[in-house]
Amino acid sequence: MKLVRYGASGSEKPGLLDGDGNLRDLSGHVSDITGDMLGDGDLDRLRALNPADLPLVDGNPRMGPCVGEIGKFLCIGLNYSDHAAETGAKIPAHPILFFKANSAIVGPDDDVVMPRGSVKTDWEIELGVVIGKTAKYVSEEDALDHVAGYCIVNDVSERHFQANLTGQWTKGKSCDTFGPTGPWLVTRDEVADPQNLAMALDVNGERRQTGNTATMIFSVAQIIAHLSQLFTLHPGDVISTGTPPGVGLGMKPEPVFLKVGDVMELTIEGLGKQRQTVRQDA
């Protein structure tokens, strides 16, 4: 299934895409797409519905973040070997973890707003993993059984804030609007192999990032297993699993960063498309 949340910010309704790509309303069956309805049993009940019997949503409504009431927004840094190489970083021995503030979460096509003082705002396409079943001390072999589905995340990053304001990466990762998520939550049964997904990001129609989840240093299963040894992963938690090469920071001969009016377009195989326009905070 491809689950969505649509409508005005803060008032999103649950929906799904039918086989023809039409948006259908799920409000008669669930109140929202949140962690408490992402277990296998609840998803199976939604799968049993006939999409043709659900109300058709007219027009082209705004898409919200594909998961509401996200618990933890966990991010893995330097998780692609080719991205680590472009930034001159060493391959990490364990997954690098940082958190993105939930106030950064926006819809897939909402504007990205550069904060005051920003001089190095950058793009990062990433595979998002949505937890559907509580995970604590899980093995790598069982890890994917705890996944509800997958989505696109743009881990927008302010590199000056991240590296030069003294402290953790979170400072440069958590600005408002720096976490576009969606458009779809694609349930795990529709993603045959999360380690073989093509991904791409364009800025103003020019290809910047091209990659594949096959070059991850730590796989989705390894990340979930590792994190679950440290703390409990709950349904509705989102893990953003790292970015392939082509970020602005790594461009040669000089880094290139976003400016007002730039348009980012992101795609991951089978997971849809995002499109954001960059504007400046007032």
N, C-alpha and C positions, 0 to 999 in steps of 0.2 A: 504493500500500500504506500501511497504518497499522501501523507497527512500534512495539513496546512492550518494556519491561523490567519484569518483575513479580517479586514476592517480597520477602523481608526485606532491609533495607538492607545493602548490601555483598555480598549473595548473590543478586542479581537474575538471572533467567533471560530469554532472548530469546523474544519471541512476536510474533504479529500478530493483527489483528482480521479475521475473515472477513466476507463480505458481509452476514451477519445480525447483526454486532456481537459475535459470540462470540470469546472469547480462545482462541487456538491456540498450542501450544508449538512453538518453533523449535529446541529444543536439539539435535535430531538433525541439524541442518543448519548451524548456526552456534553458536559458544560464547557470543557476546554481540553486542549492537548497539554497535559501536565504529567508530572511524574507518577501521580497516583492512578493513572489509567494506561501506563506503558508496560505493564506486565503481560506475559504471553497470553493469559486467559482473556484479558480485556481486549488485546489486539485481535485475538481470534474471533471474539464476538463482533468486532467491527468488520473483519474480513467476511463474515457470514452474511453481512448486509448486501442487498442488491443495490449497487450505486444508482441504477435507473429509478429506484423508488425514492431516492433522496431528492430534496428540493434543489433545483438548478439555480445557481447564483448568477444573476445577470450582471452585465458590465465587466469592468476591469478593476475590482477593488484592490486597495493596498494590501500587500502581503506583510504580515507581522512576523516576528521571530517564530520559527516553527515549533518551538517549545515554550510554554508559558511557565512562570514561577520557577525558573531554573534555580536549582539549589547551589551547587558549586560550579564555577566556570574555570576549569583547569586547563592549563596550556603547557605544551611541551616545546622546549626551545632546542634549536640546533639538531633537529631529528632527521635531517636529510643529509646524506654524505656529501652530495654536490653543493648544497647550500652552505654547509660548514666550510667547505673548501673555498667558496667565493668570499666568505667573510674572514678567512684566515684563522678560523677557530679549530681547536683540537677536537677530535671525535670524543664525545663524552663516554665515560665508563658506565654511567647510569642515566636514565632519562632526567633531563633538566626540567624542573617544575617551577612554574610561576602561576599566579592567579590574576585573572582579569576581573575587575569589579563588575558586578551585575548591572550597575547603572550604565555600563558601556553598551549593553545589548540593545540592538535595534533591528528593524526588519531588513530584508535582503536588498531592497531598493531605496531605503531611506538615505537622506543625505549624510555624508560624513563631514563632520564639523571640526575644522582645525581649531584647537584652543588658542587663547591669547598667548603670544610668545612662542608659538610653534615655528620652528625653522627647518625641521627635518621629519615631516610626516611621511610615512612609508606604507607600502602595501604588502600583504602576505596572504596568499590563498592557502587554505588549510582544510583537511578533512576533519569534520566534526563527528564525534561519537557520542551518542545519547544513551545513557545507562537506563535500563528498563527493569533490572532486578538487583536487589541489594548485593553488593560484592564486598566480602571481607575474607582475606587470606585465601583468595581463589588461585588456582593453578593456571598456568598459561594454556593448558589443554581445555580448561573449562571456561576461560575468560569470555569468549565471544557469546556464550550462552546468556551472559548478563547484559548484552547490548539490545536495546530496543530498535535502534536504527542509526542512520547516518545522514549528514547534511553538510552544506558548505559553510565555512566560517571565514571571514576576512579579519585576520588578526592585525588590524591597523595599529601602527606603532609610531610613536614620536621618538626618534633616535636620540635627540639631545636630552630629552627628559629621561630616557631609559639609561643612558650612559654617563651623563654629566651632572645630574641633580643629586648625587650621593644617595645610595640606597639600592633597593631591589629593582628589577626590571619592571615591576608593577607600575611604577610611576609613569613610564612611557607607554604602557599598554592599556591603561584603565580610563583614559579620557572619555568623556561622553561621546557616544556614537562609534566608538572604536571596536565594536563587536557585532557587525552585521551577521545575522544567522538565518539560514534558510536558503531557498524558499520552501523546500519540502523536507519533512522528516521521512526518509525512505526506510521502511522497515527492513530488518536484516535479511529476511527471506528473499528480498529482491536484489541483494548485493552479494553475488556469488563469491567474490573474493575481495575484501577491503584492501588487500595488498597488490591490487592490479587495476588501479583506477587512474585514467589519464586526467590531467588537470591543467588549466591554463588561466592566465590573467592578462588582460589588455589594459593599457592606459591610453585614452584618446585614440582607440583603434589600433594601437601599435602593440604587438606582442611583447610582454615583459617577462612573464614566467611561463615555462613549459616544463611539466614534470609528470611523474607517475609515483603513486604510493609505493611502488616496488622498491624505490630507493630509500625508504625509511630505514634509519639505523635501528630503531626499536619498533616492532610491529604493533598493531592495535592490541593484539592479545598480550604481548609482553608489557605494554604500557599499563593495561588494566591490571594484570597480575602484580606488577611492581607497586602501583599505587595502592592496591588493596592490602598490601602488607603494612602500609603506613597508616591508613585511615579507611573508614568505611565509605564506599561509593554508594550513593542512594539513587533511586529512580528519579530521573529528571536532571541529574548532574550531566554536564557537558564537558567533554575533553576535546580540546583543539590540538591536533597531533603533530604540528610542525609544518614548515613550508619548504617547497623546492627552490632551486636557484632562480635568480632574476629579480631579487628585491632591489629597490633603489639604492640602498646602502652599498650593495656589491657591484654597482655598475662602474665600468671603466671608460675613460681614464679618471672620471670624477663621479661621485655619487649623484643621483638625480632624485629629487623628492617631489611630493605632490604640491600643487599650487591651486589656488581658487579657480574653479571652473573645470578642472580635470574630471574625466569620467573613467571610472574603473568598471570593467566587466569581467566576471569570474565564472568559470564553468568547471564542474567535475563530472566525469562520465556517469550518467544515470541519475545525477543528483540535482539537475536543474541549472539555473543561471542567476547570478546577482548582477545588479547595476547600480552604482552609486555615483553621485555628483559631489564634488568637494566644494564646501563653502567655508567661510571664515566666521568664527564666533563673534558675536557683537561685542 
